Amino acid sequence: MFFTLVGALQVLLAARVFFRMLRTAGGQRVETCDQPSSERISVILPVLNEASRIADCLEGLITQPREIAEILVVDGGSTDRTRAIVEDYRSRDARVQWLDASPVDPNWTGKSWGLNFGLARSSPSSQWILCIDADVRVSAQLARSLLAHTACAEAAAFSIATRQHLSGALDAFIHPAFLTTLVYRFGQPGTASENRHHVHANGQCFFGRRDILIATEAFAAAKTSLCEDITIVRRLAECGESAGFYETAGLADVWMYGDWRETWANWPRSLPMRDQYFGATEAIGLLEVLWVQGAPLPMVVLCWGLRAPVWFFMINAGLLTARLGVLAGTARAYPDRPWTYWLSPFCDFPAALRLLQTALFRKQSWRGRSYVRRSAGRFIPMDSL
């Protein structure tokens, strides 16, 4: 009975993942372009104690051409040298502006507050908003490439799949397992959608029309979200707008965490995507991660120790083979991957359990603040209760 139930569940969930992969296959890319444009972009860079990373980020932003009209560094109350570094870059490029957004409204999560604060103060002459995280380093062609892509993307907003740089061998064992949970739930990058169950986003490099972001109050919709990028595009889809997610030819690179412990502790905070739009479809997505991505390797091992039916072994061997194909596909996201990258499927099952764990936890911590999940997937800072 156990093998029949588990095997049937895996087949049903795997069929959903398989058709999702087919639906998103052969998508578009953001191609590198250096053609001038008449449109203008306001950059919003929310920060909090980013002295160790912000210089590299600003170095890339000030190399952008005149299409970048302003670079708004929105600070949520830094106590390190972040402001001094920003002021130094402002002396080199007048487009860099420091906006003091402290104290953060106690009813908002920190990053959402910074994004909304910056949007409200962005120049009305800018047609586009580019949101960048401080751990991102961008190519000099980023701005013009994003603008060129708007002609074919036909989306109100889109984000790009940044190239991932890892802290070491253990991080290469853990990080790809978490990244693959996104591939299983959303498919391959390269498409846009108006369906809130299908839209995907990467807040590390997010690009959207300023007028639509204001009209839909997309940033405000994420005020109680710990996965603000996903909540923003779900809000856009709710309003009938299309949002896309695309790969590039190396236009943006990111150094997310300092070591594997930070990856394990912090990334699962947002990966379950528990916000006010979370429902049955999203819950099934977590089950897909568990039974289609995480379970096949343990099940194959289990088959050797128990008298499992051959068909059950074949199902899990097939799913494991498909997982290795995905591993080969995601390798391009890691330009300097250690050899332990190829062992990351061994971390799939623990990663799936970690996502389920954080999805069920009501309390989360991030950047020195503690949050508790209330009704409808809304996270409220505990200091506001």
N, C-alpha and C positions, 0 to 999 in steps of 0.2 A: 504493500500500500504506500509506504514512504516513497519508494522510487517512482511509482506511478504518479503520485501527486506532485512531487518535485519536478519530475521530468515534464509533465504537462504544463506546469507553471513556467518552466524555463523556455519551452517551445513557444508558448503564447507571448511571453515578454520578448523573446529573441526576435519573433516576427515583427513586433513593433519597432525594435531597434533596426532590423534589417531594412524595412521599408523607409524608415527615416533616413538611413544612409543613402538609399537609392534616390529619395526625393531631393536630397541636398547635394548629390554628386554633380561634378562638372560645373561648379559655380564660378562666379566672377572673382577677380582679384583687384586690389588697388594697385595699379601700375605706376611706376615711378615716372614723374612728369615734371618738366621745368618750364612749362609755358606760362607766361604772365596772365593774370586774371584781373578783371576790374572789381571783383568782389573782395570784401574785407572780412577778417576774422578777429574775434576777441578771444584770447586765451585765458582760461580760468585755471589757476594752479592752487588748490587748497593745501595748506601746510600746517603742521604742528610739530615743532622740534625736529626739523629736517636738515640741520646743519651739516650732517655727514653726507647728504645726498643731493641737496638742492643745487649746488654749483654745477655739477655735471648736467643736470636737467636744464638749467638756465643757459648754459653754454650752447646747447643745441637750439634752444628757442631763439636766442638773439642772432643766430645765423640765418633765420628765416627771412625771406624777402619782404617787400613792402605790403604784401597781402595780409601779413600779421599786423594789425593796427595797434594792438595793445596786449600786454602780458600782465594780467592781474594776479598778483600773488596774494591770496586771501589767507590770513593767519588767524588761527583759532585760539591763540594764547601761548605762543612759544616762549620758553624760558631759556633757550640756548642761544647760539649765535646766528640763528636763521635770519633775523632781520638785518643784522650787519652785513651778511653775505648778499642779501637782496639789494641793500642800499649800494653796495659796491658795484653790482651789475647795473643798477639804475644809473650810476655815473658813467657807465660805458654805453648804455642804450636807454634813451628816454622812454621807450615803449614799456619798460619794466616799471610797474607801480606796486607799491605796498599798500594793502588794505587791511586795517586792523578790524577783525570781525569778532573780537573777544568782548565780553564773555559770550560763549556759545549759549543760545537759548536752551534752557533745561528741558524743553519739550522736543528738541531735535537731536538727532545723532550728529556727530561732529562734521563729517564730510558733507552730508546733505546740507547742513547749515552753510558751510563755506561755499558750496556750489550755488545755492540760491542767493546768497549774499553777493557773490561776484556777478551773477546774471543780472541782478537788479541794478548794478552799478556799471555794467558794460555799456559801451558806446552804441547809441541807436543807429549809427551809421554802419555798424558791422552787420552783415547778413548772416554770419555763422558764428557759432560758439565752439571752441575746441577745449575740452577738459583734459588735462594732463596730470598724472600723479608725479610726485617728486622723485620716485625711483625709476622714472623713464628717461631714456636718452634718445633723442630724435635725430633723424637725418635732416640735412639742410633742404631736401626736396619735399619734406612732409606736407607743408601747407599747400603748395601748388598741386601736389599729387592728390590730396583730398578734394580740392576744388575741382580738379579735372574729373574725378570719379563721380561727382554729383551729376554730371551729364548723362551717365549710363546707369547709375544706381537707382534713380527715381525713388529715393527714400528721404523722409524728413530728417532722419538721423541714422548714423551708422558708426560702428567702432571697428577697430582693427585688432587682429591677433598679433600681439607683440611677440618678439623672439625672447625666449626665456634663458636667463643666465643663472646657473646654479652655484651654490656655495661650496659644493664638494661631492664626494662619492655617495655619502649617505643621503644627501638632498636629491641626488639623481635617482636614488632608489625609491624615494617617497613622492616627490613632486610629480613625475609623469603619471603615477597612479591616480592622483587627484585630478590632473588635467584631463585624463581619459574619461573621468566621470562626466565631464561636460560634453565630450564627443558622443558618448552613448545616449545622453539625454537630448542633445540638440542637433546632432548630425555634423556634417562637415561645413566649415566656413564657406561663404560665397553666395549667400542668398539673403533676400529681404522678405519680411512678412508683416501682415497686419493682424495676425493671429497672436493673441497674448500668450498662448501656450507654446508657440513656436519661436518667438523672438528671443534673441540672445544678445549679450552685450559684454563689453570689456571696458570698465570704467577707467582703466589706465590710459586709454586714448580714445575718447568719445567725441564725436563731431555731429552737431545738429543745427538746424535752422533756428536762429534766435527768436524770430517772431512766433514760431510754432512752440518752442520750449516755453515761452512766456504765456501764450494763449492756453496751452494745455495744463499749465502749472505743473509740469512734469517733475521738476526738482522738488517742489513742495510736496508732491505725492510721496516722495521718498523720505520725508522728515522723520519717520519712525522705523526706517528700514536699515538692516545691517547688510543688505545686498543692494545698495542704492542704484547701481548701474542696471540691474535686472528690473527693479521696480520702475525706474524711469522709462525704459522701453515698453514695459507692460502698460504703463499709463498712456504712452503714445499710442499703442495699439488699441487700447480701450477707447481712445478718442478718434479712431479711424485712420491713424497715421501709420506709415510703414517704417520699419527699422531694420537695418541690415548689419551683418557681421562678416568681415572679409579678411583674408590674408594679404600680405604685402611682400614686396621684395626687399625686406630689411629696412623699412622706414622707421621702425621704433623697436628699441630693445629695453628690457626691464630686468632689474635685480630686485626681486621681491623680498627675500628674507635673508638674514645674515647667516643662518645655519639651519640644519634640518629640524631642530627643536622648534624654531619659530614657524617653519612650514607646517609641521604637525599640529602645533597649538593654535595657529592663527588662521590659516586658510580655510579650514572647515567651519569657521564662524560664518562665512558668507555662502559657501558652496551648497548647502541645503536649500537656499533661496526661500526661506520662510518669511514671506511678507503678506500683505493684505490680499494679494492675488493668488496665494498658494491654495490649491485645491486638489481634487482627486487626480487630475492629470499629472500634477507635479509630484504627488505622493507615489503614483505608479512609476514615475521616472526614477525615484529612489529605489524602488523594488527592482527595476531594470538594472541599476548599478549593482545591487546586491547579487541577484541571481544570474544575470547574463555576463557581467564583467567579473565580479568577485568570486562567485561560487564555483565556476568550472574547474579551476586548478585543485581546490580542496576535494571536489567531488571525484575527479580523476584519481587522486591519491586514495580516496575512500573506496573506490571500486577495487583497488588492489587488495584491500584488507577484508572486504565483505563480498559476499556472493551477489554482486550486483548484476542485473540483466545486461546483456551485451548492448542492447539498444540504449540503455541509460549511459553506459560508458561512451558510446558513439556520439550521443548528444553533447556531452560535456567535452569530449575531445574535439568535436567540431567547433564549439564555442571558444575553446582555448586556441584553436588554430586561427579563428577569426580575430581573436585578441592579439595574436602575434602580428597579424596583418595591420591592425590599427597601430601597434607599436612601431612598425616600420614607417607608417604614414606620419605619425606625430614626431618622428625623429627630426624633421626639418624645423620644428619649433625650438630645438636645442642646438645652436650652432657649435658649442664647445662641450658637448655632453661627455661625461666620464663613462667608462665601460659599464659601470653599474646601472646605467640607464636601461640596458638590455635585460636586467634582472627585475625591473620594476613590476612586472605582472605578479611576482611573488608578494607584492604589497597591496594588490588589488582588494583582497578580502578584508584585511585590516582597515584599508581606506574606506571601503563601503560601510563597515561597521562604525567607523568614526563619523561619517556623514549622518548615519541614522542616529547616532548618539547626540550629536549637536542639533539635529533637527528636532529631537524630543526635549532637549534641555530648555527650560524656560529662562534661565539666567545665562548671560554672555558677558564677556569683558573685552574691551578694545580701547587701546590708547589711554589707559588709566581710568576709564569710566566703566561702570557696571550697568548693564541693561537687563530688564526683565520683560519677557514676552507677555503681552496682554491679549485681549481678544483679537481675532482676525489677523494674527501674525504681526501685530504692531509691537515694536520694542520701545519701551519707555525707560529713559535714564533713571536709575534708582534714586539718584539725588533729587529728582523732581517729585517723588512720591510722598 
